[in-house]
């Protein structure tokens, strides 16, 4: 277990690195996160947690929520679905969180749903990174960023402005592949775009199908994790593939820029669902940069889009807590459903009946010829 106190502020954090016991906090509102803190997706999981801690630090400096500090308890699932379920079960028993936050992975979220841990419970999960279509219908799981449909619509609309409408979809093998294809096809239809090919990102198979397509593909949409996206891009470029490649926000652009040589990643574009953490172009950006400065150097992980996303998510959670009298899991869930137009500083979050997707914000990042990320 690893305890940290940021600037003397009382933020309790219990990190499980492979199964250490939880430390229950005597006071404060506990937010529970089960996410990859080690393994292939660790950089995003840790950055997301760091982003939430940055905001909770600010809140606690100002007296917390209703006089109590916001405590973050994090468990490492190593990216494994069975660990997501077992660590969540233990977290619920030991840490007694009032809300869950910052989960990662299609199979991980699917396993959580299958476990039925949230069924019959007033507890909500606020903020996650997953494109599993089943999550969209889960009444107690709230997204604080744009969903896959919004990202696909943004990408296809952008491409249509330059006459690119023949698209291919490459995705990690998943049980909801048919639902995924239907969602993407519907999302890109308003721009006049069509899927001429759809294939799982299996070793070599996707590249082979793309190169053999009778209808030339102008751009490839990749719905996959960072490792899978990197593997596909590398194989596709090595085989001479020249179509533009667009990935969803699950593919961390900072990781891809490190994993791939410039000649392969140049021109790659990724849908970003939060404002840039590197700019000070709006109130939210400035608040984030100020929080990074106030935390001191160095942070556990580098500043990134995932860290900004965690920061945004924490702001939504705290607002739901402030609207809850008293702060309970049930009250927070009700507060989340009542959020209609929350301005976080130029980034808006709101929900409507039948939709758990809280934002429509999507911007596109692109890697230039020198390997630098631009927007």
Secondary structure, 3 states (H helix, E strand, C coil): CCCCCCCCCCCCCCEECCCCCCCCCCCCEEEEEEECCCCCCHHHHHHHHHHHHHHHHHHHHCCCECCECEEEEEEECCCCHHHHHHHHHHHHHHCCCCEEEEEECHHHHHHHHHHCCCCCCCCCEEEEECCCHHHHHCCCEEECCCCHHHHHHHHHHHHHCCCCCEEEEEECCCCCHHHHHHHHHHHHHCCCCEEEEEEECCCCHHHHHHHHCCCCCCEEEEECCHHHHHHHHHHHHHCCCCCEEEECCCCCHHHHHHHCCHHHHCCCEEEECCCCCCCCCCHHHHHHHHHHHHHCCCCCCCCCHHHHHHHHHHHHHHHHHHCCCCCCHHHHHHHHHHCCCEECCCCEECCECCECECCCCCEEEEECCCCCEEC
